[in-house]
Amino acid sequence: MNIQVDAKIARALRVMEKSPDLDNLKIDVVDVAVPRPGPGQVLVEIVAAGVNPSDVKASLGHMPHAVWPRTPGRDFGGIVREGPSSMVGMEIWGGGGELGITQDGSHAKWMVLDQKAVRAKPANFTMQEAGSIGVPFITAFEGLREAGGVQPTDVVLVCGGNGKVGQAVIQLATMAGAKVFAVEYNEQPLLAHTNAPVEMLNSAKDDVAAIVREKTGGHGADIVFNTVGSPYFEIANNAMAKQARQVFISTFDRAVPFDIFNFFRGRHKYIGIDTLALSSVEGARIFDKLKPKFEEGKLKPFPINPATVYGFADAAKAYASVLRGTPERVLLVP
């Protein structure tokens, strides 16, 4: 992409090489030339940007297609400062798989963005709330869409229900009228906003599959949204109803025991979702569908805890906290 630059300077995060581990993240705060938008682009002043597990994993070298060096960051809330007059001054939100991975992203004061990805944030959102939505809700929406959509008659089991994607899935599934169960690896209160009651299960002591089947008249889960992968693989399989779909977005172990007989007898489907393959333009189209629900209050933004809103000087701390499992939404502000 041909991006012009001028002589103005602003702060940005840069990853120059792979970091060895979470205790030694190589994230530099540098002065960079402010990019100027080329044809079909706008210049966005970033006000707040979410930090996602994929941002951290990319800095650790887990994304083979990521370019080096680069400015990371996939989600943003910002203001258009240069571009078509109809867009200048617009307060926008967004997120994309190319941002911060194959091109410079949102963990900077300034970012260039495809004009086709420009979308006004919900009127009832603060800029920090706007910057927090991206990857979690894009992933949840796309996973449920690929699973055929959620129907009021569906039973949905969310593995890793207190993660940010899990919380987004719970919001979308309860909004659709489904019966929803959530599971975590220990005793935890449910953190998600819900549109209907959700039963929270503890996989350390509960027989999750047995409980789901008992409370659904033996039916089981029509959709399992497995945000964690291998640790919940067996539990999820045991909970699946006939013709159920299981959605995967991540894992710890790549290889897992797999009972082919139960798979084809159950007529199950496994669905892999990689939002790195979705551009900011595709993300914007998802936001078009989500925005009215946020403005109506049927969907809620993540609560913003000032203690997990970090400046660039504390970026390494912010990044590490995400993979170490903070329950809060982590944001960066320039």
Secondary structure, DSSP 4 states (H G I P E B T S, - for coil): ---EEEEEEEEEEEB-S--SSGGG---EEEEEEEEE--TTEEEEEEEEEE--HHHHHHHTT--TT--SSB----EEEEEEEES-TTTTT-EEEEE-SSBTTTB--SSBSEEEEEGGG--BPPTT--HHHHHHSHHHHHHHHHHHHHTT---TT-EEEEETTTSHHHHHHHHHHHHTT-EEEEEESS-----S--SS-EEEEETTTS-HHHHHHHTTTT--EEEEEESS-GGGHHHHHHHEEEEEEEEE---S-S-----HHHHHHTT-EEEE--GGGS-HHHHHHHHHHHHHHHHHTSS-PPPPPGGGEEEGGGHHHHHHHHHTT-SSPPEEE-
